[in-house]
Amino acid sequence: MKLDVCGGCNAKIGAGDLTGILKSLQIHKRNDVVVGFDGNEDAAIIKVTDDIGVVTSVDFFPPMVEDPYLFGKIAAANALSDLYAMGAEPISAMNLVCFPEGEDLGILEEILRGGAEVCKEAECTLTGGHSIHDAKIKYGLSVLGSVNLNRFYRNNTPESGDVLILTKPLGVSLLMSGYSIGEVKHEDYEKAVASMVRLNKESFDVLKNYDVHALTDVTGFSLLGHLSEMMEEYSAVLNSKDIKFLSGAKKAAEDFLFTAGGQRNRRAYSKNVNFEVNDFAMEEVLFDPQTSGGLLISVSSKDADELFDKLIENRIDASKIGNVVEKRDYKIYVR
């Protein structure tokens, strides 16, 4: 299977390009749609009863790894992550497939096998899907979950004094791009793949027991992009030395192995960020698009240490990356 250097969430259309288009659309508003795309949320929530809602999302992209089985696992984990970010339990998923006519169908079988295994791990039932012929391979899932309408998470409701916790290291796209041209070590590539195939279910199962005020997953718009969306009414102060990077990611940035997605994120979100340290490679990792990235948690300070310890206890490579403060001139300060 041919690797696409713009695969994974690096293939996303830039946030700046999408914003104007979405604002121009005339959207019919239904009273039973509790959460739509107004606040750039991770998924939609539709009210079913006074207490129960269904959560829907969709995600697909071209491959960022050459192994079709691993690609299927990564794409499925990435799609399911939106449900966990809303506080939902996955129920069902449908395959979305674009596949070249005449290509080896064994590749498609391996992609679907990888996706099915991750859905099984998530206790999520595959119920079908849709496939078309296309010039390039693309795969993902349309996912559906259930949520308690009295206890779901939004991405923009942090509180001043909260501690910010990230559950996976950063740098996936830098490593995938560098590996595709032979500039990244194989062991660093393998660590990045291991991070991407891991479901955020484990992190969610821990955090749901604590006083979490806001939650999102860090994917194509980078840590700084998704944190910008979280900081609508507040600001965040990040401690750059506390943010975990995947092995080799910063070196890839130092070697100028930039990604198109990272540059789109820089253009879209740099106006929100005040860098108080002079480290361009570090900036690149913070703007790097993540595929199947971790959860970004805004948790009350009283629960932060215990939540963090529980994540580590469950072998989740989390980091306490900063704090939420009252609104300042910039949304994000990086120290």
C-alpha positions as CSV (number, residue, x, y, z in Angstrom):
1,M,0.0,0.0,0.0
2,K,1.5,3.4,-1.0
3,L,2.2,5.8,1.8
4,D,0.6,9.2,1.5
5,V,2.8,11.9,3.1
6,C,-0.3,14.0,3.6
7,G,-2.1,11.1,5.2
8,G,-3.9,10.9,8.5
9,C,-5.1,14.1,10.1
10,N,-2.3,15.9,8.2
11,A,-4.7,15.7,5.2
12,K,-7.4,17.9,7.0
13,I,-8.5,21.1,5.3
14,G,-7.1,24.0,7.3
15,A,-9.2,25.5,10.0
16,G,-8.9,29.0,8.5
17,D,-10.2,27.8,5.2
18,L,-13.2,26.0,6.7
19,T,-14.4,28.7,9.1
20,G,-15.6,31.2,6.5
21,I,-17.4,28.4,4.5
22,L,-19.2,27.0,7.5
23,K,-20.3,30.4,8.6
24,S,-21.9,31.0,5.2
25,L,-24.2,27.9,5.5
26,Q,-27.8,28.2,6.3
27,I,-28.4,25.6,8.9
28,H,-31.8,24.4,10.0
29,K,-31.9,24.3,13.8
30,R,-33.8,21.4,15.5
31,N,-34.7,21.6,19.2
32,D,-33.5,18.0,19.8
33,V,-30.0,18.8,18.5
34,V,-28.3,19.6,21.8
35,V,-24.8,20.1,20.3
36,G,-24.1,20.9,16.7
37,F,-20.9,22.4,15.1
38,D,-21.4,25.9,16.4
39,G,-18.7,25.5,19.0
40,N,-16.3,23.3,16.9
41,E,-17.3,20.4,19.2
42,D,-15.8,16.9,18.6
43,A,-19.2,15.3,17.8
44,A,-22.9,16.1,17.6
45,I,-25.4,15.2,20.4
46,I,-29.1,14.5,19.7
47,K,-31.6,14.3,22.5
48,V,-33.6,11.0,22.6
49,T,-35.1,11.3,26.1
50,D,-34.7,13.8,28.9
51,D,-31.6,11.9,30.1
52,I,-30.2,10.1,27.1
53,G,-28.6,11.4,23.9
54,V,-27.0,9.9,20.9
55,V,-23.6,11.1,19.8
56,T,-22.5,11.0,16.1
57,S,-19.3,11.8,14.4
58,V,-17.3,10.8,11.3
59,D,-13.6,10.7,10.4
60,F,-11.6,9.2,7.5
61,F,-8.4,10.0,5.7
62,P,-5.6,8.6,3.4
63,P,-2.9,6.3,4.9
64,M,0.0,7.6,6.8
65,V,1.6,4.1,7.3
66,E,2.3,1.4,4.6
67,D,0.9,-1.5,6.6
68,P,-2.9,-1.7,5.7
69,Y,-3.8,-3.5,8.9
70,L,-2.1,-0.8,11.1
71,F,-3.7,1.9,8.9
72,G,-7.2,0.4,9.6
73,K,-6.5,0.3,13.4
74,I,-5.2,3.9,13.4
75,A,-8.2,5.2,11.4
76,A,-10.7,3.4,13.6
77,A,-9.1,4.6,16.9
78,N,-9.0,8.1,15.5
79,A,-12.7,8.1,14.6
80,L,-13.8,6.6,17.9
81,S,-11.9,9.2,19.9
82,D,-14.5,11.8,19.2
83,L,-17.0,9.8,21.1
84,Y,-14.8,9.6,24.2
85,A,-14.1,13.3,23.9
86,M,-17.8,13.9,24.4
87,G,-18.1,11.5,27.3
88,A,-20.0,8.9,25.2
89,E,-20.0,5.1,25.1
90,P,-19.5,3.8,21.6
91,I,-22.4,1.7,20.3
92,S,-22.0,1.2,16.5
93,A,-19.8,2.1,13.6
94,M,-20.0,2.0,9.8
95,N,-17.0,1.7,7.5
96,L,-16.2,4.5,5.0
97,V,-14.0,3.2,2.2
98,C,-12.4,4.8,-0.9
99,F,-10.4,2.2,-2.9
100,P,-8.8,2.2,-6.3
101,E,-10.4,0.0,-9.0
102,G,-8.0,-2.9,-9.8
103,E,-6.1,-2.6,-6.6
104,D,-5.3,-5.8,-4.6
105,L,-8.5,-6.5,-2.5
106,G,-6.2,-8.2,0.0
107,I,-5.1,-4.7,1.1
108,L,-8.7,-3.7,1.7
109,E,-9.4,-6.8,3.7
110,E,-6.4,-6.0,5.9
111,I,-7.6,-2.4,6.4
112,L,-11.1,-3.6,7.4
113,R,-9.6,-6.2,9.7
114,G,-7.6,-3.6,11.6
115,G,-10.7,-1.4,11.9
116,A,-12.8,-4.3,13.1
117,E,-10.3,-5.3,15.8
118,V,-10.3,-1.8,17.2
119,C,-14.1,-1.6,17.2
120,K,-14.2,-4.9,19.0
121,E,-11.8,-3.5,21.6
122,A,-14.1,-0.5,22.0
123,E,-17.1,-2.9,22.4
124,C,-18.6,-1.1,19.4
125,T,-20.6,-3.1,16.8
126,L,-19.7,-2.7,13.1
127,T,-23.1,-2.4,11.3
128,G,-22.1,-1.9,7.7
129,G,-20.6,0.9,5.7
130,H,-20.2,2.5,2.2
131,S,-17.5,2.0,-0.3
132,I,-16.6,3.7,-3.6
133,H,-13.8,3.5,-6.2
134,D,-11.3,6.4,-5.9
135,A,-7.8,7.2,-7.2
136,K,-6.4,7.0,-3.6
137,I,-7.1,4.7,-0.6
138,K,-9.0,6.4,2.2
139,Y,-10.6,4.8,5.2
140,G,-12.5,5.7,8.4
141,L,-15.7,5.3,10.4
142,S,-19.0,6.9,11.0
143,V,-19.5,6.4,14.7
144,L,-22.5,6.5,17.0
145,G,-22.6,6.5,20.8
146,S,-24.8,7.2,23.8
147,V,-24.4,9.7,26.5
148,N,-26.1,10.9,29.7
149,L,-27.4,14.4,28.9
150,N,-26.7,15.4,32.4
151,R,-23.0,14.4,32.1
152,F,-21.3,15.0,28.8
153,Y,-18.2,17.0,28.1
154,R,-17.8,20.1,25.9
155,N,-14.5,21.4,24.5
156,N,-14.9,25.1,25.7
157,T,-16.0,25.0,29.3
158,P,-12.8,25.1,31.4
159,E,-12.6,27.0,34.6
160,S,-9.9,29.3,36.0
161,G,-7.4,27.4,38.1
162,D,-7.9,24.1,36.1
163,V,-4.9,22.0,35.4
164,L,-4.4,20.9,31.8
165,I,-3.4,17.2,31.2
166,L,-2.6,15.6,27.8
167,T,-2.8,11.9,27.6
168,K,-0.4,11.2,24.6
169,P,2.9,12.6,23.5
170,L,3.0,14.9,20.4
171,G,4.8,14.7,17.0
172,V,3.0,12.1,15.0
173,S,2.9,13.9,11.6
174,L,6.5,15.1,11.8
175,L,7.6,11.5,12.4
176,M,5.4,10.0,9.7
177,S,6.5,12.6,7.1
178,G,10.2,12.1,8.0
179,Y,9.9,8.4,8.0
180,S,8.4,8.4,4.5
181,I,11.6,9.9,3.1
182,G,14.0,7.9,5.3
183,E,14.9,10.6,7.8
184,V,13.4,9.1,10.9
185,K,14.6,6.1,12.8
186,H,12.5,2.9,12.6
187,E,12.2,2.6,16.4
188,D,10.8,6.2,16.6
189,Y,8.3,5.4,13.8
190,E,7.2,2.3,15.7
191,K,6.6,4.3,18.9
192,A,4.5,6.8,17.0
193,V,2.4,3.9,15.5
194,A,2.0,2.4,18.9
195,S,0.6,5.7,20.2
196,M,-1.8,6.1,17.3
197,V,-3.3,2.6,17.5
198,R,-4.1,3.0,21.2
199,L,-7.7,3.8,21.9
200,N,-8.5,6.8,24.2
201,K,-10.9,4.5,25.9
202,E,-8.4,3.8,28.7
203,S,-7.9,7.5,29.4
204,F,-11.6,8.1,29.3
205,D,-12.3,5.3,31.8
206,V,-10.0,7.0,34.2
207,L,-11.0,10.6,33.8
208,K,-14.7,10.1,34.0
209,N,-14.3,9.6,37.7
210,Y,-13.0,13.1,38.3
211,D,-14.1,16.7,38.2
212,V,-13.3,17.4,34.5
213,H,-14.6,20.7,33.3
214,A,-13.7,20.5,29.6
215,L,-12.4,17.8,27.3
216,T,-11.4,17.4,23.7
217,D,-9.1,15.2,21.6
218,V,-5.9,16.6,20.0
219,T,-6.0,15.7,16.3
220,G,-5.5,17.5,13.0
221,F,-5.5,21.1,14.3
222,S,-2.6,20.4,16.7
223,L,-2.4,21.0,20.5
224,L,-2.4,24.7,20.0
225,G,-5.3,24.7,17.7
226,H,-7.5,22.5,19.8
227,L,-6.5,24.4,23.0
228,S,-7.4,27.7,21.2
229,E,-10.9,26.3,20.7
230,M,-11.0,25.4,24.4
231,M,-9.9,28.9,25.6
232,E,-12.9,30.9,24.4
233,E,-13.4,32.6,27.8
234,Y,-10.1,32.0,29.5
235,S,-6.4,31.7,28.7
236,A,-3.9,28.9,29.1
237,V,-0.3,29.0,30.4
238,L,1.7,26.1,29.1
239,N,5.0,24.9,30.5
240,S,6.8,23.7,27.3
241,K,9.3,21.6,29.3
242,D,6.5,19.5,30.7
243,I,4.9,18.6,27.4
244,K,5.9,15.2,26.2
245,F,7.1,14.7,22.6
246,L,7.4,11.4,20.8
247,S,11.0,10.3,20.5
248,G,12.6,11.9,17.4
249,A,9.8,14.4,16.9
250,K,11.7,17.5,17.9
251,K,14.7,16.4,15.9
252,A,12.5,16.0,12.9
253,A,11.4,19.6,13.4
254,E,15.0,20.7,13.9
255,D,15.9,19.0,10.6
256,F,13.1,21.1,8.9
257,L,11.0,18.0,8.1
258,F,7.9,20.2,8.3
259,T,4.4,19.1,7.3
260,A,1.8,21.0,5.2
261,G,-0.7,20.5,8.0
262,G,1.6,22.0,10.6
263,Q,2.1,25.1,8.5
264,R,-1.6,25.5,8.0
265,N,-2.1,25.2,11.7
266,R,0.6,27.9,12.3
267,R,-1.1,30.3,9.9
268,A,-4.5,29.7,11.5
269,Y,-3.6,29.7,15.2
270,S,-0.3,31.6,15.7
271,K,-2.3,34.8,16.4
272,N,-3.6,33.2,19.5
273,V,-0.2,32.2,21.0
274,N,2.5,34.2,22.8
275,F,5.7,32.2,22.8
276,E,7.9,33.3,25.7
277,V,10.7,31.0,24.8
278,N,12.7,31.0,21.6
279,D,12.5,27.5,20.3
280,F,11.2,27.1,16.7
281,A,11.4,23.3,16.7
282,M,9.3,23.2,19.9
283,E,6.8,25.4,18.2
284,E,6.6,23.1,15.2
285,V,5.7,20.1,17.4
286,L,3.0,22.1,19.2
287,F,1.5,23.0,15.8
288,D,1.9,19.5,14.5
289,P,-1.3,17.7,13.3
290,Q,-1.9,14.6,15.4
291,T,-3.6,11.5,14.1
292,S,-5.4,9.5,16.9
293,G,-3.9,12.0,19.4
294,G,-4.5,12.1,23.1
295,L,-7.3,13.7,25.1
296,L,-6.7,17.2,26.4
297,I,-8.3,17.4,29.9
298,S,-9.1,20.6,31.8
299,V,-9.6,19.3,35.4
300,S,-10.1,21.0,38.7
301,S,-6.9,21.6,40.7
302,K,-8.2,19.5,43.6
303,D,-8.5,16.4,41.4
304,A,-5.5,17.0,39.0
305,D,-2.8,15.1,40.9
306,E,-5.0,12.1,41.6
307,L,-6.2,11.9,38.0
308,F,-2.7,12.2,36.7
309,D,-1.4,9.5,39.0
310,K,-4.2,7.2,37.9
311,L,-3.4,7.8,34.3
312,I,0.2,6.9,34.9
313,E,-0.8,3.9,36.9
314,N,-2.8,2.7,33.9
315,R,0.4,3.1,31.7
316,I,-1.0,6.1,29.9
317,D,1.9,8.4,28.8
318,A,0.2,11.6,30.2
319,S,1.7,14.9,31.0
320,K,0.6,17.9,33.1
321,I,1.2,20.7,30.6
322,G,-0.2,23.9,32.2
323,N,-3.0,25.8,33.8
324,V,-6.1,27.7,32.9
325,V,-6.1,31.4,34.0
326,E,-8.4,34.4,33.7
327,K,-8.6,35.8,30.1
328,R,-5.5,37.7,29.0
329,D,-4.4,39.3,25.7
330,Y,-3.6,35.9,24.2
331,K,-5.5,32.7,24.4
332,I,-2.2,30.7,25.0
333,Y,1.1,31.6,26.6
334,V,4.0,29.1,26.1
335,R,6.8,29.3,28.6
